[in-house]
Amino acid sequence: MGMRKLFYLLFVSSALLSCGEDTNPGSINRFFYTNSEISAPEDGSGTHLNWTDGNRIVFRYVIQHPDEVNISDDELTEVFWIEIPSNVTEFSQNLNTDSDVETYYTRVCYCGFEAFEFTELEVSGNKKTNGTWEVSIKMKAKSDSGPYEHEYSLEDTGIYFPGQREG
């Protein structure tokens, strides 16, 4: 194998690994925000959403993966968003459910991502008497980023606390 091909192979491998799956999820944050709304950007990006004031409740599950000291620009954050009407105390949705629950998945990394399409989706939640929410997420999403199709998955159940939206 020529030196040029070896260098290219190492470069592509490190780029794929830097934004790949990780067995150590790093830090996890679970918050909900009242008087908020989210929507997909017009450019179809898989890295951000439009987040504005509104009359709904937005849940935000964030995994900030740990940095790998041997890989530069490997910072990766996954965000799963759920938006529900403000007058409900419980919700449930899957891919086959027609409901007023909106779900989004974004990844923020040095790499770029296209918009994601869910291939599996189950979300549910109920409001606790102390004002917190217990929310369960199970999803798989795919993206056609570049010449390859990638699939990502999340599964979590946890307590969400009131958050303060910045900006």
C-alpha positions in Angstrom: 0.0 0.0 0.0 1.4 3.4 -1.0 2.2 6.0 1.6 -0.5 8.3 0.2 -3.2 5.6 0.4 -2.1 4.7 4.0 -2.3 8.4 5.0 -5.8 8.7 3.4 -7.0 5.5 5.2 -5.7 6.8 8.6 -7.3 10.2 8.0 -10.7 8.7 7.1 -10.6 6.3 10.0 -9.8 9.0 12.5 -12.5 11.2 11.1 -15.1 8.5 11.3 -14.1 7.5 14.9 -14.0 11.1 16.1 -17.8 11.4 15.6 -18.8 7.8 16.1 -20.5 5.8 18.8 -19.0 5.8 22.3 -19.6 3.3 25.1 -19.0 6.0 27.7 -21.8 8.5 27.3 -20.1 11.3 29.3 -22.3 13.9 31.0 -26.1 13.8 30.7 -28.5 16.6 31.2 -32.3 16.4 31.3 -34.4 19.6 31.4 -37.8 20.8 30.3 -38.7 24.3 29.3 -42.2 25.9 29.5 -43.4 28.6 27.1 -41.1 27.3 24.3 -41.4 25.9 20.8 -39.0 24.2 18.5 -39.0 23.7 14.7 -36.6 22.3 12.1 -34.5 24.8 10.2 -35.2 25.4 6.6 -31.8 24.2 5.5 -32.5 20.7 6.9 -29.4 20.7 9.1 -28.9 17.9 11.6 -27.0 20.1 14.0 -29.4 22.8 15.3 -33.1 23.7 15.7 -35.1 26.9 15.8 -35.9 27.4 19.5 -38.3 30.2 20.3 -40.8 31.5 22.9 -44.2 29.7 22.5 -47.0 28.0 24.3 -45.6 24.4 24.5 -43.3 22.4 26.7 -39.9 21.4 25.3 -37.9 18.5 26.8 -34.1 18.5 26.0 -32.0 15.4 26.6 -28.3 16.2 26.1 -25.3 13.8 26.1 -22.0 15.5 26.0 -19.5 12.7 25.1 -16.0 12.8 26.8 -13.1 14.2 24.8 -10.6 11.7 23.6 -7.2 13.2 24.3 -5.5 11.5 21.3 -8.1 12.9 18.8 -8.4 16.6 18.0 -11.8 18.0 17.2 -13.6 15.0 18.5 -16.1 16.9 20.7 -19.6 15.4 20.2 -22.9 16.3 21.8 -26.2 14.5 21.0 -29.5 16.2 21.7 -32.9 14.6 21.7 -35.9 17.1 21.7 -39.5 16.5 22.6 -42.2 19.1 22.2 -45.7 18.7 23.8 -48.8 20.8 24.4 -48.6 22.8 27.6 -51.9 21.5 29.0 -51.0 17.7 29.2 -49.7 15.8 32.2 -48.7 12.7 30.2 -47.8 11.8 26.7 -46.8 8.8 24.5 -45.8 8.5 20.9 -44.2 6.1 18.5 -43.5 6.1 14.8 -47.1 5.0 14.0 -48.8 7.4 16.4 -50.5 10.5 15.0 -50.3 12.9 17.9 -49.4 16.5 18.9 -45.9 15.4 20.1 -42.9 16.6 18.0 -39.5 14.9 18.3 -36.1 15.8 16.9 -32.6 14.5 17.1 -29.5 16.6 16.5 -25.7 15.9 16.8 -23.2 18.7 17.3 -19.6 17.9 16.3 -16.7 19.2 14.3 -18.2 17.0 11.6 -21.3 18.2 9.7 -24.6 16.3 9.8 -27.6 16.2 7.6 -31.1 16.0 9.0 -32.0 12.7 10.7 -35.0 10.5 9.9 -36.3 8.2 12.7 -36.4 4.5 11.9 -37.6 3.6 15.4 -39.2 5.8 18.0 -40.9 5.4 21.3 -41.3 8.3 23.7 -43.4 8.7 26.8 -43.6 10.9 29.9 -45.7 11.8 32.9 -45.6 14.8 35.2 -44.8 14.0 38.8 -46.5 15.6 41.8 -43.3 17.6 42.6 -43.4 19.3 39.2 -40.7 17.2 37.5 -41.3 14.9 34.6 -40.3 11.2 34.1 -39.5 10.7 30.4 -38.5 7.6 28.5 -36.8 7.7 25.1 -36.0 4.8 22.7 -35.0 5.8 19.2 -33.0 5.0 16.1 -32.3 7.6 13.5 -30.5 7.5 10.2 -28.7 10.2 8.2 -27.3 10.2 4.7 -24.2 12.2 5.5 -21.8 12.2 2.6 -21.5 8.9 0.7 -22.5 6.8 3.7 -25.6 6.1 5.6 -25.2 6.3 9.4 -27.6 5.0 12.1 -27.6 6.3 15.7 -29.6 5.1 18.7 -30.5 6.4 22.1 -32.3 4.8 25.0 -32.9 6.5 28.3 -35.4 6.9 31.2 -34.9 9.8 33.6 -36.3 12.7 35.6 -36.4 16.1 33.9 -36.1 19.3 35.9 -37.3 22.8 35.0 -34.6 24.6 33.0 -33.9 28.2 32.2 -33.6 28.9 28.5 -30.6 31.2 27.6 -31.1 34.1 25.3 
